[in-house]
Amino acid sequence: MSTIKTLIFDFGDVFINLDKQGAMENALNIFELEEFPEDLIAINTLYEQGFLSTEEFVDFYIDNFPKLSKKEIIDAWNYILKDFPENRLEFIKKLAKNKDHRLILLSNTNDLHISWVKDKLSFYEEFKACFDQFYLSHEIRLRKPNTDIYQFVLKENDLKPEECLFIDDTKDNTDTASALGIHIWNIDETKEDIINLFTINNHLF
């Protein structure tokens, strides 16, 4: 009998593919920077946590990079988002249909990225409907890897940490979850795929 009753999934590089390296190189090129300064990283974090509106966020970049248009800034921000393989959609749909586990999505994301996803992915609503809870950082104003976001999910859903498996590609995120007693899979998106969840983590099921 499995001790895992709830599966908590990240979104980027778990379901949708990201190009983090390419997006960073593209941004440094467009903004004519050697590296991203702290104030830009802070603004991006505030936006991801829902403390800035999209308008305020874009205006900040326009003020700081007046040579760039609104479209160029938004395109640079969305550059990271790539494809969503359909076999991953089939995987989560099958999990939802089986009803063996509670399914939760927990993603650091923002209004512009989700707007892009809704626009580009015809099956976004179908994907979202697979989950019992669908938490986006900018909507709940909490962000990984901060401890409070995991405590929020556990409390809101009356979950025991030892009965949860959290899947995320970022080690800082899985480290915090693990410290709370949650089982983790720090997925390596270059070698592993979410569709092999039960094979790779068969010791938990």
C-alpha positions as CSV (number, residue, x, y, z in Angstrom):
1,M,0.0,0.0,0.0
2,S,1.5,3.3,-1.1
3,T,2.1,5.9,1.6
4,I,1.9,8.6,-1.0
5,K,-1.6,10.1,-1.2
6,T,-0.9,13.5,-2.8
7,L,1.3,14.4,-5.8
8,I,2.4,18.0,-6.0
9,F,3.8,19.1,-9.3
10,D,5.8,22.1,-10.6
11,F,4.8,23.3,-14.1
12,G,7.9,24.5,-15.9
13,D,10.4,21.8,-17.0
14,V,8.0,19.3,-15.5
15,F,5.1,19.7,-18.0
16,I,6.0,22.6,-20.2
17,N,9.5,22.8,-21.5
18,L,11.6,25.9,-20.7
19,D,14.7,27.4,-22.2
20,K,16.2,29.1,-19.2
21,Q,19.7,29.4,-20.6
22,G,18.4,30.7,-23.9
23,A,16.0,33.2,-22.3
24,M,18.8,34.6,-20.1
25,E,21.2,35.0,-23.0
26,N,18.4,36.6,-25.1
27,A,17.5,39.0,-22.3
28,L,21.2,40.0,-21.7
29,N,21.5,40.7,-25.4
30,I,18.3,42.7,-25.8
31,F,18.9,44.7,-22.6
32,E,22.6,45.1,-23.4
33,L,23.7,43.8,-20.0
34,E,26.7,41.7,-18.9
35,E,24.6,40.2,-16.1
36,F,21.2,40.8,-14.5
37,P,21.4,43.4,-11.7
38,E,19.8,42.9,-8.3
39,D,17.1,45.4,-8.8
40,L,15.8,43.7,-11.9
41,I,15.9,40.3,-10.2
42,A,13.9,41.9,-7.3
43,I,11.3,43.3,-9.7
44,N,10.9,40.0,-11.4
45,T,10.4,38.2,-8.0
46,L,7.8,40.8,-6.9
47,Y,6.0,40.3,-10.2
48,E,6.1,36.5,-9.8
49,Q,4.6,36.9,-6.4
50,G,1.8,39.1,-7.6
51,F,2.9,42.3,-5.9
52,L,3.2,44.2,-9.2
53,S,0.6,44.3,-11.9
54,T,1.6,43.4,-15.5
55,E,1.3,47.1,-16.4
56,E,3.6,48.2,-13.6
57,F,6.1,45.4,-14.4
58,V,6.2,46.3,-18.1
59,D,6.4,50.1,-17.3
60,F,9.4,49.5,-15.1
61,Y,11.2,47.9,-18.0
62,I,10.2,50.5,-20.5
63,D,11.4,53.2,-18.1
64,N,14.8,51.5,-17.6
65,F,15.2,50.4,-21.3
66,P,13.5,53.2,-23.3
67,K,15.0,51.9,-26.6
68,L,12.7,48.9,-26.4
69,S,9.0,48.6,-27.2
70,K,6.4,47.0,-25.0
71,K,6.2,44.1,-27.4
72,E,10.0,43.5,-27.4
73,I,10.0,43.5,-23.6
74,I,7.0,41.0,-23.4
75,D,8.6,38.8,-26.1
76,A,11.9,38.7,-24.1
77,W,10.0,37.8,-20.9
78,N,8.1,35.0,-22.6
79,Y,11.1,33.7,-24.5
80,I,11.6,31.0,-21.9
81,L,8.4,29.2,-22.7
82,K,8.6,26.4,-25.2
83,D,6.5,23.3,-26.0
84,F,4.3,21.1,-23.9
85,P,4.6,17.5,-25.1
86,E,1.2,15.9,-25.5
87,N,2.2,12.6,-23.8
88,R,2.6,14.6,-20.6
89,L,-1.0,15.8,-21.0
90,E,-2.1,12.2,-21.5
91,F,-0.1,11.2,-18.4
92,I,-1.8,13.7,-16.1
93,K,-5.3,13.0,-17.6
94,K,-4.8,9.3,-16.8
95,L,-3.8,10.1,-13.3
96,A,-6.8,12.3,-12.8
97,K,-9.1,9.6,-14.2
98,N,-7.6,6.9,-11.9
99,K,-8.2,9.0,-8.8
100,D,-5.5,7.1,-6.9
101,H,-3.9,10.4,-5.7
102,R,-4.8,14.0,-5.0
103,L,-3.2,16.1,-7.6
104,I,-1.9,19.6,-6.9
105,L,0.0,22.0,-9.2
106,L,2.4,24.5,-7.5
107,S,4.1,26.8,-9.8
108,N,6.2,30.0,-9.6
109,T,4.7,31.9,-12.5
110,N,3.2,35.2,-13.4
111,D,0.3,36.8,-15.4
112,L,2.3,37.3,-18.7
113,H,3.5,33.7,-18.7
114,I,0.1,32.2,-17.9
115,S,-1.5,34.5,-20.6
116,W,1.0,33.1,-23.1
117,V,0.3,29.5,-22.1
118,K,-3.5,30.0,-22.3
119,D,-3.1,31.6,-25.7
120,K,-0.7,29.0,-27.2
121,L,-1.9,25.8,-25.6
122,S,-5.4,24.8,-26.8
123,F,-5.6,22.2,-24.0
124,Y,-4.7,24.5,-21.1
125,E,-8.2,24.3,-19.5
126,E,-8.2,20.5,-20.0
127,F,-4.8,20.3,-18.3
128,K,-5.9,22.6,-15.4
129,A,-9.0,20.5,-14.8
130,C,-6.9,17.5,-14.0
131,F,-5.8,19.0,-10.7
132,D,-7.6,19.1,-7.4
133,Q,-5.8,22.4,-6.7
134,F,-3.9,24.7,-9.1
135,Y,-1.7,27.2,-7.2
136,L,0.1,29.9,-9.2
137,S,2.6,32.1,-7.2
138,H,1.2,35.4,-8.5
139,E,-2.3,34.4,-7.4
140,I,-1.5,33.2,-3.9
141,R,1.2,35.8,-3.3
142,L,3.6,33.1,-2.1
143,R,6.7,31.8,-3.9
144,K,9.0,28.8,-3.9
145,P,11.4,28.1,-2.3
146,N,10.0,30.0,0.7
147,T,8.8,27.7,3.5
148,D,5.5,29.4,3.8
149,I,4.2,28.3,0.4
150,Y,4.6,24.6,1.3
151,Q,3.0,25.2,4.7
152,F,0.1,27.0,2.9
153,V,-0.5,24.0,0.6
154,L,-0.3,21.5,3.5
155,K,-2.7,23.4,5.7
156,E,-5.2,24.4,2.9
157,N,-5.5,20.7,1.9
158,D,-5.1,19.1,5.3
159,L,-2.1,17.1,4.1
160,K,0.5,15.2,6.0
161,P,4.0,15.9,4.6
162,E,5.0,12.2,4.7
163,E,2.0,11.4,2.5
164,C,3.0,13.9,-0.3
165,L,5.5,13.7,-3.1
166,F,6.7,17.0,-4.6
167,I,8.2,17.1,-8.1
168,D,10.3,20.1,-9.1
169,D,13.3,20.7,-11.3
170,T,14.9,23.3,-9.0
171,K,16.9,21.9,-6.1
172,D,16.3,24.9,-3.8
173,N,12.6,24.2,-4.1
174,T,12.8,20.5,-3.4
175,D,15.3,21.1,-0.5
176,T,12.8,23.3,1.3
177,A,10.0,20.7,0.8
178,S,12.2,17.9,2.0
179,A,13.1,19.9,5.2
180,L,9.4,19.9,6.0
181,G,9.2,16.1,5.7
182,I,7.7,16.0,2.2
183,H,9.0,13.3,-0.2
184,I,10.7,14.8,-3.2
185,W,11.8,14.1,-6.7
186,N,14.2,16.8,-8.0
187,I,13.6,15.9,-11.6
188,D,16.5,16.4,-14.1
189,E,14.6,17.6,-17.1
190,T,17.6,16.8,-19.4
191,K,17.4,13.1,-18.6
192,E,14.1,12.4,-17.0
193,D,10.4,12.8,-17.9
194,I,7.4,13.2,-15.6
195,I,5.6,10.4,-17.5
196,N,8.1,8.0,-15.8
197,L,7.2,9.2,-12.4
198,F,6.2,5.8,-11.0
199,T,9.1,3.9,-12.6
200,I,11.7,6.2,-11.2
201,N,10.1,6.6,-7.8
202,N,8.8,3.0,-7.5
203,H,10.2,2.8,-3.9
204,L,7.5,5.2,-2.8
205,F,4.6,3.4,-4.5
